[in-house]
Amino acid sequence: MNTLFTLRSIRKFYRNNIVLDLDHLDIHQGRCYLLTGQNGAGKSTLLNILAFLSPPTSGDISFEGHGVDWKSRTLLACRQKVTLLHQSPYLFAGTVFANVAYGLNARKIPHGLQQQLVDEALDSVGLSGFQARPVLDLSGGEAQRVAMARALILKPLVLLLDEPFSSVDRKTAEMMENILASLPQGGTTVIMATHEPPREPLLFAESIHLVQGRLAGSPQVNCLTAA
């Protein structure tokens, strides 16, 4: 099993308050993790570090076997392999197509291929035919699925999710759970943060539990991977 992230002696302070205090954490490629803890436990802080958006105050992180230098140009290459889906994802004004294709434009993917990839991504989240739909006309569940399609279209090595089911209906949550359960088979590591356990204990194979910024024991196998 390949170790994707290795975190050692990670500390994160905001002003004089320590919000994350991790002695040792390994995250492996092609696995599902459920990141749990009460509000304020440090879940979002950990996700932002893993997404290479916010450096720790102290400590060392390696990614794919290489130490992370937060001041190096190589950090951009790391960020391009990780996608973070926020609890309330921001959609740009305009069409669904423009939103889903945003990352492809940034990577200068030819327009013809963009069309194919957007069609496939929207189909995977049950939104076929939504390409020309204005985002202002979407329901909350539809907007969340568009954000999921925008994340999946980049085929990230790591997909991080912060409370993705907190404001969606059950049908949307079940569809997203099925999508997430299928990703590790293709090598994608999924880490989903929530302050509540999942409704159906089918998806996540390992649990990382935080209490006041610290690990509450080692990651434990507590759920079965969905078939």
C-alpha positions in Angstrom: 0.0 0.0 0.0 1.5 3.3 -1.1 1.7 6.1 1.5 0.4 9.3 -0.1 0.7 11.8 2.8 3.0 11.5 5.8 2.5 14.2 8.5 4.9 14.5 11.4 4.7 16.8 14.4 2.1 19.1 12.7 1.1 22.1 14.6 -1.2 24.9 13.4 -1.8 28.1 15.4 -4.3 30.9 14.9 -2.9 33.8 16.9 -2.0 32.1 20.2 -4.5 29.2 19.9 -3.4 25.8 18.7 -6.1 24.3 16.5 -4.2 21.3 15.2 -1.7 19.1 17.0 -0.8 15.9 15.2 2.2 13.8 16.1 2.0 11.3 13.2 -0.5 10.6 10.5 -0.2 8.5 7.3 -2.7 8.6 4.5 -2.6 5.9 1.9 -3.4 6.1 -1.8 -6.7 4.6 -3.1 -8.4 4.6 0.3 -11.5 6.2 1.7 -11.3 8.1 5.0 -14.0 9.6 7.1 -12.7 12.6 9.1 -14.8 13.1 12.1 -15.0 15.4 15.1 -17.1 18.2 16.6 -17.2 21.7 15.2 -13.9 23.3 16.0 -12.0 20.0 16.2 -9.7 21.0 13.4 -11.2 19.1 10.5 -11.3 22.0 8.0 -7.8 23.1 9.1 -6.5 19.6 8.3 -8.2 19.6 4.9 -6.7 23.0 4.0 -3.2 21.7 4.8 -3.8 18.5 2.8 -5.0 20.6 -0.1 -1.7 22.7 0.1 -3.7 25.8 0.7 -2.5 26.6 4.2 0.9 25.6 5.6 1.2 24.3 9.1 2.9 26.6 11.7 5.4 23.8 12.3 6.1 20.2 11.3 6.9 18.2 8.2 4.7 16.9 5.4 5.6 14.6 2.6 3.5 13.9 -0.5 4.1 11.0 -2.8 7.4 10.4 -1.0 8.7 13.9 -1.3 9.0 16.6 1.4 6.7 19.5 0.8 8.4 22.9 0.4 5.7 25.5 0.9 7.8 28.2 -0.8 8.8 26.2 -3.8 7.3 26.3 -7.3 6.7 22.6 -7.0 3.8 23.4 -4.7 1.6 24.2 -7.7 2.2 20.7 -9.1 1.0 19.3 -5.7 -2.1 21.4 -5.7 -3.1 20.2 -9.2 -3.3 16.7 -7.9 -5.7 17.6 -5.0 -9.2 18.9 -5.2 -11.1 20.3 -2.2 -14.9 20.4 -2.4 -16.2 22.9 0.2 -19.4 22.6 2.2 -21.0 25.5 0.2 -19.1 25.4 -3.1 -19.0 28.6 -5.1 -20.4 28.5 -8.6 -19.6 31.3 -11.1 -22.3 33.2 -12.8 -23.1 31.7 -16.2 -23.8 28.3 -17.4 -23.3 24.8 -16.0 -20.9 24.1 -18.8 -18.7 27.1 -18.0 -18.5 26.1 -14.3 -17.6 22.4 -14.9 -15.1 23.3 -17.6 -13.3 25.9 -15.5 -10.4 23.7 -14.5 -10.0 22.4 -18.0 -9.7 26.0 -19.3 -7.0 26.6 -16.7 -5.1 23.6 -18.0 -5.6 24.7 -21.6 -7.6 21.6 -22.7 -8.9 21.9 -26.3 -12.5 23.0 -26.5 -13.6 19.9 -28.4 -12.2 17.6 -25.7 -13.7 19.9 -23.0 -17.2 19.2 -24.5 -16.7 15.4 -24.2 -15.3 15.6 -20.7 -18.0 17.9 -19.4 -20.7 15.6 -20.9 -19.2 12.6 -19.2 -18.8 14.4 -15.8 -22.4 15.7 -15.8 -23.7 12.3 -16.8 -21.8 10.7 -13.9 -23.7 13.0 -11.4 -27.1 12.6 -13.1 -27.2 16.0 -14.8 -27.1 15.0 -18.5 -28.5 17.9 -20.7 -27.7 20.6 -18.1 -24.7 22.1 -20.0 -26.6 25.3 -21.1 -28.6 25.6 -17.8 -27.9 28.9 -16.0 -26.5 28.2 -12.5 -29.0 30.6 -11.0 -31.8 28.2 -12.0 -30.3 25.2 -10.1 -31.7 23.8 -6.9 -29.4 23.3 -4.0 -28.9 19.6 -4.7 -28.2 20.3 -8.4 -25.6 23.0 -7.5 -23.8 20.5 -5.3 -23.8 18.0 -8.1 -22.4 20.5 -10.5 -19.6 21.2 -8.0 -19.0 17.5 -7.7 -18.7 17.2 -11.5 -16.3 20.2 -11.6 -14.1 18.3 -9.0 -14.3 14.9 -10.7 -13.5 16.2 -14.2 -10.0 17.0 -13.1 -9.5 13.3 -12.1 -7.7 14.3 -8.9 -5.3 12.0 -7.1 -6.9 13.2 -3.8 -10.5 14.4 -3.4 -11.2 16.3 -0.1 -14.7 17.1 0.9 -15.9 19.3 3.8 -19.4 18.4 5.0 -20.6 17.7 1.5 -24.0 16.2 2.6 -25.0 18.9 5.1 -27.4 20.8 2.9 -28.5 18.3 0.2 -31.5 16.0 -0.1 -31.3 12.3 0.5 -31.4 11.4 -3.2 -28.5 13.7 -3.9 -26.5 12.4 -0.9 -27.0 8.8 -2.0 -25.9 9.5 -5.5 -22.8 11.3 -4.3 -22.0 8.5 -1.8 -22.1 6.0 -4.7 -19.8 8.2 -6.8 -17.3 8.6 -3.9 -17.4 4.8 -3.2 -16.2 4.1 -6.7 -13.3 6.4 -6.8 -10.7 4.4 -4.8 -10.9 1.6 -7.4 -9.3 4.1 -9.8 -6.6 5.1 -7.3 -8.2 8.3 -6.0 -7.9 8.9 -2.2 -11.1 10.3 -0.7 -11.2 12.1 2.6 -14.6 13.4 3.8 -15.0 15.6 6.8 -18.2 15.5 8.9 -19.2 16.2 12.4 -21.8 13.4 12.2 -21.5 9.8 11.1 -22.8 8.9 7.7 -26.5 7.9 7.4 -25.5 4.6 5.9 -22.3 3.0 7.1 -21.3 1.7 3.7 -18.8 4.1 2.3 -15.7 4.7 4.3 -13.2 2.1 5.3 -11.1 4.1 7.8 -11.9 6.7 10.4 -9.7 9.6 11.5 -11.3 11.2 14.6 -10.1 14.6 15.9 -10.8 15.9 19.4 -9.6 19.5 20.0 -7.1 19.2 17.2 -5.6 15.9 18.3 -6.0 12.4 16.9 -8.2 10.3 19.1 -6.3 7.0 18.6 -5.0 5.6 15.4 -7.2 5.4 12.2 -9.6 2.5 12.7 -11.5 0.4 10.2 -15.1 1.1 11.1 -17.2 0.8 7.9 -17.3 -1.4 4.8 -16.4 -0.1 1.4 -19.5 0.0 -0.8 -19.8 -2.6 -3.4 
